[in-house]
Amino acid sequence: MSMDTVKIISLADPEQKSLMNMPVSLIFKIAGSLDPVERTVLRTVNKAIKNVADSLPPVYESMSITWGRFNSLLWKFNKNPTKHSGKGKLEKLSKIPGFKVNNLRLRSNQRISRTIFDPPETKLCDVLPEDSFLNAKNVDICVATLNDAIQLLSIAKPGDLESIRLWPLQSSEREHFSRFFETEQFKKAKNVEILSLQGFNPEVLLNFSHLESFKIKLSGDFVEEDFLRIREMISKFEKFEKCEQRIVSGFQLRNICEALGIKTPGGTFKSITHRYQIPGSKKCLEFKIDGGGPNILMKIVRIR
């Protein structure tokens, strides 16, 4: 409900033009539908309305922050189309007691290639707050470069963050991924999804050893024996529960099964399920491997 809707409600009945004459339930409904920025307007009306606004928990299902052209940050909440901006205003949300966001979307409208019609090149660090300030449970990042992703990720406080999703970047930045893995947000996350890791070997998985679950797409110089190394590494991840790996390889599923010591059926087959007993443990890993085409999809679950 927008402030325009409030005006319509007040005009519908001449006896209720004053906000204070409205039913308490309606005032709560109005305040509850406003985002934190809009709610600050209600807090300035009087003490009674301020108490109503402050009594509502500032927990939001979603928040979207976009770094746009002319070096600006725009943000909005839930399905409210109202966009907010202003230097120094975003970090003030951290001063609202109990402010939390379940799903934080971080976006960038900046482009790698530039033309003479683009505004002057800008730096994201010039508009971002110095410290992490948002309590977010899940973060979804879609930007042009890994450097942008790292800087936008710094908005979220590491302690409350549970999951991170990073969409494919517009450029391959293999040498910079170590910086992403070193962020406190990544180190303290429980679940991570990276939809494109190009030019890596299986050792990159060691960066995921602290996670409960992860989903990645890997491409690099692989040989069949690398699938054996993947199995050995994951079997040693103490907190591991499940993962999904899409590996661009072009290998035949039968050759991968032979490398893993898995008995295969005669004839052609496109998938196989395999259980691997973790050495020194009663637990095992269940592999479901799908082949056929340029990708191998492995879904691995730890069975207790």
C-alpha positions in Angstrom: 0.0 0.0 0.0 1.5 3.3 -1.1 0.9 6.8 0.4 -1.4 7.5 -2.6 -3.6 4.6 -1.4 -3.7 6.2 2.0 -5.0 9.4 0.5 -7.7 7.5 -1.4 -8.8 5.8 1.8 -9.0 9.1 3.7 -11.0 10.7 0.9 -13.5 7.9 0.6 -15.2 9.0 3.9 -15.2 12.7 4.8 -15.4 11.7 8.4 -12.0 10.0 8.3 -9.7 12.5 6.6 -7.4 12.6 9.6 -4.9 9.8 10.1 -5.6 9.8 13.8 -9.4 9.2 13.1 -8.6 6.0 11.3 -9.2 2.6 13.0 -6.1 1.3 14.7 -6.1 -1.9 12.6 -6.0 0.2 9.4 -3.1 2.3 10.7 -1.2 -0.9 11.5 -2.0 -2.2 8.0 -0.7 1.0 6.4 2.5 1.1 8.5 3.1 -2.6 7.8 2.9 -2.2 4.0 5.5 0.6 4.0 9.2 0.0 3.6 11.7 1.3 6.2 12.3 4.6 4.3 8.6 5.3 3.9 7.9 4.3 7.5 10.3 7.1 8.7 7.7 9.6 7.5 5.1 8.1 9.8 7.5 8.3 12.7 7.5 12.1 12.4 3.7 12.5 12.6 3.3 12.2 16.4 4.3 10.0 19.3 1.3 7.6 18.9 2.0 7.0 15.2 5.7 6.7 15.9 5.0 4.0 18.5 2.9 2.1 15.8 5.7 2.3 13.3 8.3 1.2 15.8 6.2 -1.7 17.0 6.3 -3.4 13.6 9.3 -5.8 13.2 11.6 -4.4 10.4 12.1 -7.8 8.8 11.7 -7.8 5.0 11.4 -10.8 2.6 13.5 -9.2 -0.1 15.6 -6.1 -0.8 17.3 -5.2 -4.1 20.3 -2.9 -4.4 21.6 -1.8 -7.8 24.8 0.1 -8.6 23.7 2.1 -11.7 25.1 4.6 -14.1 26.4 7.9 -12.8 27.8 6.0 -9.7 24.5 5.8 -7.9 23.0 3.2 -5.6 19.3 2.5 -5.9 17.4 0.2 -3.5 13.8 -1.1 -3.0 12.0 -3.5 -0.7 9.8 -6.6 -1.4 7.4 -5.9 -4.3 7.2 -2.2 -3.6 8.1 -0.4 -6.9 9.4 2.7 -5.0 13.1 3.1 -5.5 15.3 5.0 -3.0 18.7 6.7 -3.4 20.9 9.2 -1.7 24.5 9.1 -0.5 24.8 8.1 3.1 21.2 7.0 3.4 21.6 3.3 2.8 23.8 2.6 5.8 21.2 4.4 8.1 19.1 1.2 7.8 21.6 -0.5 10.1 20.5 1.9 12.9 16.9 0.6 12.8 16.6 -1.8 15.7 16.1 -5.4 14.4 16.4 -4.6 10.7 16.8 -7.8 8.7 16.4 -9.0 5.1 15.8 -12.6 4.1 16.8 -12.2 0.5 19.3 -9.5 -0.7 19.7 -9.0 -4.4 22.8 -7.2 -5.5 23.0 -6.0 -9.1 25.1 -3.8 -11.3 24.1 -1.9 -14.5 27.8 -1.1 -15.3 29.3 -2.5 -18.4 32.8 -3.7 -19.2 32.8 -2.3 -22.7 32.3 1.5 -22.9 31.4 4.0 -25.6 31.7 7.7 -26.0 28.1 8.1 -25.0 28.6 6.5 -21.6 29.1 8.7 -18.5 32.6 9.0 -17.0 33.9 5.8 -15.5 33.1 5.6 -11.8 34.2 3.5 -8.8 31.8 1.5 -6.7 34.0 2.0 -3.6 33.2 5.7 -3.8 29.5 5.1 -2.9 29.6 2.1 -0.7 29.8 2.4 3.1 33.1 1.5 4.6 31.7 -1.3 6.9 29.3 -4.2 6.4 25.9 -3.1 7.7 23.0 -5.2 6.4 21.7 -8.3 8.2 20.9 -10.5 5.3 20.2 -14.3 5.2 20.7 -15.0 1.5 22.6 -12.9 -1.1 22.1 -13.2 -4.8 24.8 -11.4 -6.9 24.7 -10.6 -10.6 27.4 -8.1 -11.8 29.9 -7.6 -14.6 33.1 -8.3 -12.8 34.4 -10.2 -9.8 35.7 -7.0 -8.2 32.1 -5.6 -8.3 30.8 -8.8 -6.7 33.3 -8.6 -3.9 32.6 -5.0 -3.1 28.8 -5.4 -3.2 29.1 -8.6 -1.1 30.8 -6.4 1.6 27.4 -4.8 2.3 26.2 -8.0 4.0 27.3 -8.8 7.6 29.2 -12.1 7.6 27.7 -13.4 10.9 24.0 -13.6 9.7 24.7 -14.6 6.1 23.9 -18.2 5.3 23.9 -18.5 1.5 25.6 -16.8 -1.5 24.7 -17.1 -5.2 27.1 -15.7 -7.8 25.8 -15.6 -11.4 28.2 -15.9 -14.3 30.5 -12.9 -14.8 30.9 -11.0 -18.1 34.7 -11.6 -18.0 36.8 -14.5 -16.9 38.8 -13.5 -13.8 40.3 -16.8 -12.6 43.2 -15.1 -10.9 40.9 -12.9 -8.7 38.7 -15.7 -7.4 41.1 -16.2 -4.4 40.0 -12.8 -3.2 36.3 -13.9 -3.3 37.2 -17.1 -1.4 39.0 -15.0 1.3 36.0 -12.8 2.1 34.6 -13.3 5.6 31.1 -13.6 4.0 32.2 -16.6 1.9 34.1 -18.2 4.9 31.1 -18.0 7.2 28.5 -19.0 4.7 26.8 -22.4 4.9 25.6 -22.7 1.3 27.2 -21.3 -1.9 26.2 -21.4 -5.6 28.7 -20.3 -8.2 27.3 -20.7 -11.7 30.6 -20.4 -13.6 34.2 -21.4 -12.5 36.3 -21.3 -15.7 39.8 -22.6 -16.1 40.0 -24.4 -12.7 41.1 -27.9 -11.7 39.5 -30.0 -9.0 41.7 -28.5 -6.2 39.4 -25.4 -6.3 37.0 -27.5 -4.3 39.2 -27.2 -1.3 37.8 -23.7 -0.9 34.4 -25.3 -0.3 35.4 -27.6 2.6 33.6 -25.5 5.3 30.2 -25.5 3.5 27.2 -27.7 4.2 26.2 -27.5 0.6 27.3 -26.0 -2.7 26.4 -25.9 -6.4 29.0 -25.1 -9.0 29.7 -25.2 -12.7 33.4 -26.1 -13.4 35.3 -26.0 -16.6 39.0 -26.6 -17.1 41.6 -29.2 -18.1 40.1 -32.4 -16.7 41.0 -36.0 -17.0 39.0 -39.0 -15.9 41.1 -39.5 -12.8 40.1 -36.1 -11.5 36.7 -37.5 -10.6 38.5 -39.8 -8.2 40.3 -36.8 -6.6 36.9 -35.0 -6.3 35.5 -38.0 -4.4 38.5 -38.2 -2.1 38.4 -34.5 -1.3 34.7 -34.3 -0.6 34.8 -37.4 1.7 37.0 -35.3 4.0 34.7 -32.3 4.3 33.4 -32.4 7.9 30.3 -30.3 7.5 29.4 -31.5 4.0 25.8 -32.5 3.4 25.2 -32.3 -0.4 26.5 -30.7 -3.6 25.8 -30.4 -7.3 28.6 -30.1 -9.7 28.2 -29.6 -13.4 31.5 -30.3 -15.1 32.2 -29.3 -18.7 34.4 -32.1 -19.9 33.1 -34.0 -22.9 34.0 -37.3 -21.2 32.1 -40.5 -21.6 30.2 -41.6 -18.6 31.5 -45.1 -18.8 35.1 -43.9 -18.6 34.3 -41.8 -15.5 32.8 -44.9 -13.9 35.8 -46.9 -14.6 38.0 -44.3 -13.0 35.8 -44.4 -9.9 35.7 -48.2 -9.8 32.0 -48.4 -10.5 30.5 -51.4 -12.2 28.6 -50.4 -15.2 25.7 -52.1 -17.1 26.1 -53.4 -20.6 25.0 -51.3 -23.5 24.4 -47.6 -23.4 23.3 -45.7 -20.2 23.0 -42.1 -19.4 23.0 -42.1 -15.6 24.3 -44.2 -12.7 24.0 -44.2 -8.9 27.0 -45.1 -6.7 27.6 -45.3 -3.0 31.1 -44.7 -1.6 31.9 -45.7 2.0 33.9 -42.9 3.7 37.1 -44.4 5.1 37.0 -44.7 8.9 33.3 -43.8 9.1 29.9 -45.4 9.0 28.7 -42.7 6.7 28.9 -42.8 2.9 28.5 -40.6 -0.1 25.8 -41.3 -2.6 26.7 -40.2 -6.2 24.1 -39.8 -8.9 26.0 -39.1 -12.2 24.3 -38.0 -15.4 26.2 -38.0 -18.7 25.5 -37.6 -22.3 26.4 -34.3 -24.0 29.2 -31.9 -23.2 28.5 -31.8 -19.4 28.7 -34.3 -16.6 26.3 -33.6 -13.7 27.2 -35.1 -10.3 24.8 -34.9 -7.4 26.5 -36.0 -4.2 24.7 -36.5 -0.9 26.2 -37.7 2.4 24.2 -40.6 3.9 24.3 -41.0 7.6 
